[in-house]
């Protein structure tokens, strides 16, 4: 199989776009590569090089906010719904809202307000602070506001102001506490937030199901209705949340079906006034857009999502208003974190001197296949383990031991490269052996970047969120090494040490490996999890920048101040009257 497919001659930009995750359905036409291998932001007729943008303003680290990506996402959602509504004969309407928890900073909320004006894009808030921020738009024209936080008199005072200024305000109820307070405000419509029985997979699966944090169980709702009869009349909205980032279509489909069932049952059991359905924010954003059905890469998209919702709700005699609440889809792509490499260190031991080991070379001279190599590696592993237990090294012996370890590792990698290059099908034996796979996908370098994972991409630490890393230059060149990305903090968790490779373009077997350290970085048609990011070794004097993509959701509000390293400057790109506008926000950041 492999021998027949290896028919490409050299590295090119198309392969680079696959390796570094730039073929993307949401940002792919805007964040891309130019003919000279630079990462660019393409807006209108302009192609702005990310590297040049930072160098021009003298930044070693910055957030680039591409606001037109928010506009594009908003428009895509509306157009997808409209087209599929025609297909299914759906007569209800779309009511999009932006959940402010996803990114409540002023520049983002302002973009949602401006770009969403013609679609009447509303807001979903869950706290007093979010309501206070949104109050800036109080008198700029009524939108819909769905409040799903804990209700208090302080909250109600602000919500009254919104209602008085022409906003449609719907308040979710989740407890008797909420109903007690809302009894004093009969002018407000309410939403019934119900817990689903179904519990999908994913990092946030715990937020769904009967044990989930949000919503009422149906039996609690039935009991509360006996005391608070008015909820039948004032109930306008059904709100059910499945948890974030539902990456399996089968799970999402099952959840949508349950929402439909609950809606029809409530309407026929005393809640005929419910006319709006909010399916929560479970639509998964593709941090890796290869449709693998994994946490990083969902196996469905916006079209499949809307298609199924509209198909089943169009069966009803009266079609409801459907709320779209997918915040990640709207803002994830708009923020790019860019940081310069400030130091390069060996990941493990490296040969300090030219070492010739007759024993190692004799062993390797007898290796004819991957199976032979496995035996050698296992023997070597036992030997190293035993020597560590029974021997205390002098400094000279330790230096020699480290050189031997480096020598053996490098020779083993060279041997794997040689065997696979000569017979590509042997790669199966490598990737199916845990020890060999770890060896061949391990990093050789540690790149220290001028950034803080805790401040700039905190979800990398908090929930092991995958973010796509890509060099800002030399994308037309084959990578030299696999490298871990380390930040400036003194915390061992301040590293990115996982990379997912999924290249489909056929390549010669020699191009599956990095150029300098001979690590495996791809196999055509296979998904690989690597121990480091494929990168180039910077040329002397070169400012080598690395971009971390899709950081626009949750990272701003969750930012930490670990080691007091925080406050990156921002470069905000927007389009007005066909021209690109660039705005710089200096923050006196505490970096290098």
C-alpha positions in Angstrom: 0.0 0.0 0.0 2.6 2.5 1.1 5.0 1.9 -1.9 2.3 2.6 -4.4 1.2 5.9 -2.8 4.6 7.5 -2.3 4.8 9.5 -5.5 5.3 13.1 -4.5 8.7 14.7 -5.1 9.2 17.4 -2.5 7.7 19.4 0.3 5.3 22.2 -0.7 2.8 24.7 0.8 -0.2 22.4 0.4 1.5 19.7 2.6 2.4 22.5 5.1 -1.2 23.6 5.4 -2.2 20.0 6.2 0.5 19.4 8.7 0.0 22.7 10.6 -3.8 22.6 10.5 -4.4 25.5 8.2 -7.1 23.8 6.0 -9.9 25.0 8.2 -13.6 25.5 7.4 -13.9 28.6 9.6 -10.6 30.5 9.3 -8.9 28.7 6.4 -9.4 31.4 3.8 -8.3 34.2 6.1 -5.4 32.7 8.1 -3.3 31.1 5.5 0.1 30.9 3.8 1.6 33.1 1.1 3.7 31.9 -1.8 6.9 32.6 0.2 5.9 30.5 3.1 4.8 33.2 5.6 1.7 32.8 7.7 -0.6 35.6 6.6 -3.9 37.2 7.5 -5.8 37.7 4.2 -8.3 40.5 4.3 -9.7 41.8 1.1 -6.8 42.4 -1.3 -4.3 42.6 1.5 -2.2 39.7 2.8 -0.6 40.8 6.1 2.4 38.7 7.3 2.1 37.8 11.0 5.9 38.0 11.4 6.1 41.5 9.8 3.2 42.7 11.9 5.0 41.9 15.2 8.3 43.1 14.0 6.9 46.4 12.8 5.5 47.2 16.2 8.5 45.8 18.1 6.5 43.0 19.9 8.0 39.7 21.0 4.5 38.6 22.1 1.0 39.8 21.1 -2.6 38.9 20.6 -3.7 39.5 17.0 -7.5 40.0 16.9 -9.0 39.5 13.5 -12.5 40.9 14.0 -13.7 40.1 10.4 -13.5 36.4 11.5 -16.3 37.2 13.9 -18.4 38.8 11.2 -17.7 35.8 8.9 -18.8 33.3 11.6 -22.0 35.3 12.4 -22.9 35.5 8.7 -22.2 31.8 8.2 -24.5 30.8 11.0 -27.4 32.9 9.6 -26.9 31.8 6.1 -26.7 28.1 7.0 -29.9 28.3 9.0 -31.7 30.2 6.3 -30.8 27.9 3.5 -31.6 24.7 5.5 -34.9 26.2 6.7 -35.9 26.5 3.1 -35.0 22.9 2.4 -37.1 21.6 5.3 -40.0 24.1 5.0 -39.3 25.4 8.4 -41.4 28.5 9.1 -40.1 29.4 12.6 -37.3 31.9 13.1 -33.7 31.9 14.3 -32.8 33.8 17.4 -29.1 33.9 17.8 -27.5 34.9 21.1 -23.9 35.3 22.2 -23.1 33.7 25.6 -21.0 36.4 27.2 -19.1 33.9 29.4 -17.2 32.8 26.2 -15.5 36.1 25.9 -16.9 39.2 27.7 -14.1 41.7 26.8 -15.3 45.0 25.4 -13.8 44.6 21.9 -15.5 41.3 21.4 -18.9 42.4 22.7 -18.7 45.5 20.5 -17.9 43.3 17.4 -20.9 41.1 18.2 -23.1 44.1 18.6 -22.0 45.7 15.3 -21.8 42.7 13.1 -24.9 41.1 14.6 -27.1 44.2 14.2 -28.9 43.1 11.0 -29.5 39.7 12.4 -30.7 41.0 15.8 -28.0 39.0 17.5 -28.9 38.9 21.2 -27.0 38.0 24.3 -27.0 35.3 27.0 -25.7 36.5 30.3 -25.2 34.7 33.6 -23.8 37.3 36.1 -24.1 40.7 37.5 -20.8 41.7 35.9 -21.9 40.7 32.5 -25.1 42.6 32.8 -23.2 45.7 33.9 -20.9 45.4 30.8 -23.8 44.9 28.5 -25.5 48.0 29.9 -23.3 50.1 27.6 -25.7 49.1 24.8 -28.8 49.5 26.9 -30.2 52.5 24.9 -28.9 51.5 21.5 -31.9 49.4 20.5 -33.6 46.5 21.9 -32.3 42.9 21.4 -33.1 39.7 23.2 -31.4 39.0 26.5 -31.6 35.5 28.1 -30.4 35.5 31.7 -29.5 32.1 33.0 -27.5 32.9 36.2 -28.5 32.9 39.8 -31.3 35.5 40.3 -31.1 38.2 42.9 -32.7 41.6 43.6 -29.5 43.3 42.3 -29.7 41.3 39.1 -33.4 42.1 38.7 -32.8 45.9 39.1 -30.6 45.8 36.0 -32.9 43.5 34.1 -35.8 45.9 34.7 -33.8 48.7 33.1 -33.2 46.5 30.0 -36.9 45.7 29.7 -37.8 49.4 30.1 -35.4 50.2 27.2 -37.2 47.9 24.8 -35.2 44.7 25.3 -37.0 41.3 25.4 -35.7 39.8 28.6 -36.2 36.1 29.4 -35.0 34.8 32.8 -34.3 31.1 33.2 -35.5 29.4 36.4 -33.6 26.6 38.0 -34.9 26.5 41.5 -37.5 27.6 44.0 -35.2 30.5 45.0 -35.5 31.9 41.4 -39.3 31.5 41.4 -39.6 33.3 44.8 -37.8 36.3 43.4 -39.6 36.3 40.1 -42.9 36.2 41.8 -42.3 39.9 42.6 -41.7 40.7 38.9 -44.7 39.5 37.0 -43.8 41.5 33.9 -40.9 39.1 33.0 -41.1 36.1 30.7 -39.3 33.0 32.0 -37.4 30.1 30.6 -37.5 26.6 31.9 -34.0 25.2 32.1 -34.4 21.4 32.2 -31.7 18.8 32.8 -31.4 16.2 30.0 -31.3 12.5 30.7 -28.7 12.0 28.0 -25.1 12.6 29.0 -22.8 12.9 26.0 -19.1 12.3 26.0 -16.4 15.0 26.2 -14.5 17.1 28.7 -17.7 18.7 30.0 -19.9 15.7 30.1 -20.3 16.2 33.8 -22.4 19.3 33.2 -25.2 17.3 31.6 -27.4 14.5 32.9 -29.5 14.4 36.1 -26.4 15.1 38.2 -25.4 18.1 36.1 -25.0 21.6 37.6 -27.6 23.4 35.5 -31.4 23.1 35.3 -34.4 21.5 36.9 -35.3 17.9 36.8 -38.8 17.3 35.4 -40.1 15.9 38.7 -38.9 19.1 40.5 -40.6 21.2 37.9 -43.9 19.3 38.4 -43.7 19.9 42.1 -42.9 23.6 41.8 -45.8 24.1 39.3 -48.2 23.2 42.1 -47.1 26.2 44.1 -46.2 28.6 41.4 -49.1 28.2 39.0 -48.0 31.3 37.0 -45.0 29.5 35.4 -47.4 27.9 32.9 -48.5 31.3 31.6 -45.2 33.1 31.8 -43.0 30.2 30.5 -41.9 31.1 27.0 -38.6 29.3 26.5 -37.2 25.8 27.0 -33.5 25.8 27.6 -31.5 22.6 27.8 -27.7 22.4 27.8 -25.7 19.3 26.9 -22.3 20.4 28.0 -19.7 22.1 25.8 -17.9 20.6 22.8 -20.0 17.6 21.9 -17.6 16.1 19.4 -19.5 12.9 18.4 -22.4 13.4 16.0 -24.2 10.4 17.4 -24.2 12.1 20.8 -25.3 15.5 19.4 -28.1 13.8 17.4 -29.3 12.0 20.5 -29.4 15.2 22.5 -31.3 17.1 19.8 -33.9 14.3 19.7 -34.3 14.5 23.5 -34.8 18.2 23.4 -37.5 17.8 20.7 -39.2 15.1 22.9 -39.2 17.3 26.0 -40.5 20.3 24.1 -43.5 18.4 22.7 -44.2 16.8 26.0 -44.2 20.1 27.9 -46.5 21.7 25.4 -49.0 18.9 25.7 -48.7 18.8 29.6 -49.6 22.3 30.6 -47.0 24.6 29.0 -48.6 25.6 25.7 -47.0 29.1 25.9 -43.5 27.7 25.4 -42.6 28.9 21.9 -38.8 29.2 22.0 -36.2 26.4 22.1 -32.6 27.0 23.3 -30.4 23.9 22.7 -27.5 25.4 24.6 -23.9 25.6 23.5 -22.9 22.0 22.7 -22.0 22.7 19.1 -18.3 21.7 18.9 -15.7 24.1 17.5 -13.1 22.2 15.4 -9.7 23.1 17.0 -8.5 20.6 14.5 -10.6 20.4 11.4 -10.2 16.9 10.1 -13.6 15.4 11.1 -12.0 12.6 13.2 -14.7 12.4 15.8 -12.2 13.2 18.6 -12.1 15.8 21.3 -9.9 17.9 19.1 -11.8 17.3 15.9 -15.6 16.8 15.9 -17.0 14.5 13.2 -19.8 17.0 12.2 -20.2 20.7 11.6 -22.7 23.5 11.5 -24.6 22.1 8.5 -25.2 18.8 10.1 -26.2 20.5 13.3 -28.8 22.8 11.8 -30.0 20.2 9.3 -31.1 17.8 12.0 -32.6 20.4 14.2 -34.7 21.9 11.4 -35.6 18.4 10.1 -37.2 17.3 13.3 -38.8 20.6 14.5 -40.4 21.1 11.0 -42.6 18.1 11.8 -44.6 20.2 14.3 -47.8 21.9 13.2 -46.5 25.2 14.7 -42.8 25.8 14.3 -40.9 27.3 17.3 -38.3 30.0 17.4 -34.9 28.3 17.7 -32.1 29.9 19.7 -28.5 29.5 18.5 -26.1 29.8 21.4 -22.8 28.4 20.0 -20.3 31.0 21.3 -17.0 29.1 20.5 -18.0 28.9 16.8 -18.4 32.7 16.7 -15.2 33.9 18.5 -12.6 31.1 18.7 -10.8 31.9 15.5 -10.6 35.6 15.9 -7.6 35.7 18.4 -4.1 34.5 17.5 -1.4 34.4 20.1 2.0 35.0 18.6 5.3 34.7 20.5 8.9 34.8 19.6 11.4 32.0 20.4 13.9 33.4 22.9 15.9 30.3 23.7 16.4 26.8 22.3 17.5 24.0 24.7 17.9 20.2 24.2 14.9 18.3 25.4 17.0 15.6 26.9 20.7 14.7 26.8 22.8 15.5 23.6 26.2 14.2 22.6 28.8 16.6 23.9 31.6 14.9 22.0 32.0 12.7 19.0 31.5 9.3 20.4 32.2 6.0 18.7 30.8 2.9 20.4 31.9 -0.3 18.8 29.3 -2.2 20.8 26.4 0.0 19.7 27.6 -0.1 16.1 28.0 -3.9 16.2 24.5 -4.3 17.6 23.0 -2.1 14.9 24.9 -3.7 12.1 22.9 -6.9 12.7 19.5 -5.1 12.5 17.7 -6.0 9.3 14.1 -5.2 10.3 11.9 -3.4 12.8 11.5 -6.7 14.8 15.3 -6.9 15.2 15.2 -3.3 16.4 12.6 -4.0 19.0 14.7 -6.7 20.5 17.7 -4.4 20.7 15.7 -1.6 22.2 14.2 -3.8 24.9 17.7 -5.2 25.9 19.1 -1.7 26.0 16.2 -0.5 28.2 16.8 -3.3 30.7 20.5 -2.5 30.7 20.0 1.3 31.4 17.4 0.5 34.1 19.8 -1.9 35.9 22.8 0.4 35.7 20.8 3.3 37.2 19.9 1.1 40.2 23.3 -0.3 41.1 25.8 2.4 40.1 26.6 5.8 41.5 28.4 7.7 38.7 31.4 10.0 39.0 31.0 13.3 37.0 33.2 11.8 34.2 31.2 8.6 34.1 27.9 10.5 34.1 29.1 12.6 31.1 30.1 9.4 29.3 26.8 7.7 30.2 24.8 10.7 28.8 26.8 10.6 25.6 26.2 6.8 25.3 22.4 7.4 25.8 22.4 10.1 23.1 24.5 8.0 20.8 22.2 4.9 21.1 19.1 7.0 20.7 20.3 8.8 17.6 21.6 5.7 16.0 18.3 3.9 16.7 16.4 6.8 15.1 18.7 6.8 12.1 18.2 3.0 11.7 14.4 3.4 11.9 14.6 6.1 9.2 16.7 3.9 7.0 14.4 0.9 7.4 11.2 2.8 6.7 12.7 4.8 3.8 13.7 1.5 2.1 10.5 -0.3 2.9 7.7 2.1 3.9 5.3 -0.6 5.1 7.6 -1.2 8.1 6.2 1.9 9.6 3.2 -0.2 10.8 5.6 -2.1 13.1 7.0 1.1 14.5 3.7 2.8 15.3 2.2 -0.4 16.7 5.1 -0.8 19.2 4.6 1.7 22.2 8.3 1.9 22.9 9.4 2.6 19.3 6.5 4.9 18.7 7.4 7.0 21.7 11.0 7.1 20.6 10.3 8.2 17.1 7.7 10.8 18.0 9.6 12.3 21.0 10.9 15.9 20.9 14.6 16.7 20.6 14.3 20.4 21.5 12.6 22.6 23.9 11.8 26.0 22.5 11.3 28.7 25.1 8.8 31.3 24.0 8.1 34.8 25.3 4.7 34.0 26.7 2.8 32.4 29.6 0.5 29.5 29.0 -1.3 30.4 32.3 -1.9 34.0 31.1 -2.3 33.5 27.4 -3.9 30.1 26.9 -5.0 28.9 30.4 -7.3 26.2 29.1 -4.1 24.3 28.0 -3.5 23.8 31.7 -7.0 23.8 33.0 -8.6 21.2 30.7 -5.7 20.1 28.5 -7.3 22.0 25.6 -5.6 21.4 22.2 -4.5 24.6 20.4 -3.0 24.5 16.9 0.6 25.7 16.9 2.1 26.9 13.6 5.4 28.7 12.6 4.8 32.3 11.4 7.5 31.7 8.6 9.3 29.1 6.5 6.1 27.1 6.0 7.4 26.2 2.5 10.3 24.4 4.2 10.3 21.0 5.7 10.5 21.1 9.5 13.9 20.4 11.1 12.9 19.0 14.5 10.1 18.1 16.9 10.1 20.6 19.8 8.2 21.1 23.0 7.0 24.7 23.5 8.0 26.0 27.0 6.8 29.3 28.5 8.5 31.8 30.8 6.9 30.5 34.0 8.7 28.4 36.6 6.0 25.8 36.4 6.5 22.4 34.9 3.0 22.6 33.5 4.0 25.6 31.4 4.6 23.5 28.2 2.8 22.4 25.1 4.1 18.9 24.5 1.4 17.4 22.3 0.8 17.8 18.6 -1.7 16.1 16.3 -0.6 15.4 12.7 -3.1 14.4 10.1 -1.7 14.8 6.6 -3.5 13.2 3.7 -1.3 14.1 0.8 0.9 11.2 -0.4 4.6 11.8 0.2 7.9 9.8 -0.1 8.7 8.0 3.1 11.8 10.1 3.6 9.5 13.1 4.0 7.6 11.6 6.8 10.5 12.5 9.1 11.9 15.8 10.2 15.0 16.9 8.5 17.5 17.2 11.3 16.5 15.0 14.3 14.8 12.3 12.1 11.5 12.3 14.1 8.4 10.9 12.6 6.0 13.9 12.0 3.4 12.4 9.6 2.2 9.3 7.8 -0.1 10.1 4.8 -3.7 9.2 5.7 -3.0 8.5 9.4 -3.7 10.5 12.5 -0.6 10.7 14.8 -0.2 12.2 18.2 3.4 13.6 18.5 5.4 14.6 21.5 6.3 17.9 20.0 5.5 20.5 17.4 7.2 20.2 13.9 9.4 23.3 13.7 12.5 24.8 12.0 15.8 25.6 13.6 16.1 29.4 13.5 18.9 30.8 11.4 21.4 32.9 13.3 19.8 36.3 13.9 16.4 35.2 12.7 13.3 36.3 14.7 11.4 33.0 14.8 7.8 33.4 15.8 5.2 30.8 16.6 1.4 31.4 16.3 -1.1 29.6 18.5 -4.5 29.6 16.8 -8.1 29.6 17.9 -7.5 31.3 21.3 -10.5 33.6 21.1 -13.0 31.7 23.3 -12.6 31.6 27.1 -8.9 32.4 27.2 -9.3 36.2 27.9 -11.6 35.8 30.9 -9.7 32.8 32.4 -6.3 34.4 32.1 -4.0 34.0 35.2 -1.1 36.0 36.6 1.2 33.1 37.4 4.7 34.4 38.1 3.2 37.9 37.4 3.7 37.2 33.6 0.7 38.6 31.8 -0.7 41.5 29.8 0.3 41.0 26.2 -0.2 43.9 23.8 -3.0 43.6 21.2 -3.1 44.2 17.5 -6.7 44.6 16.4 -7.5 44.2 12.7 -10.8 45.3 11.3 -12.3 46.2 7.9 -14.2 49.4 7.2 -15.2 50.5 3.7 -12.9 47.9 2.1 -9.8 49.1 4.0 -8.0 47.2 6.7 -7.7 49.2 10.0 -5.0 48.4 12.5 -5.3 49.4 16.1 -2.6 48.8 18.7 -3.4 48.4 22.4 -0.4 48.6 24.6 -0.8 46.9 28.0 2.6 47.3 29.6 2.9 43.5 29.7 5.1 41.7 32.2 7.0 39.5 29.8 10.7 39.6 28.8 
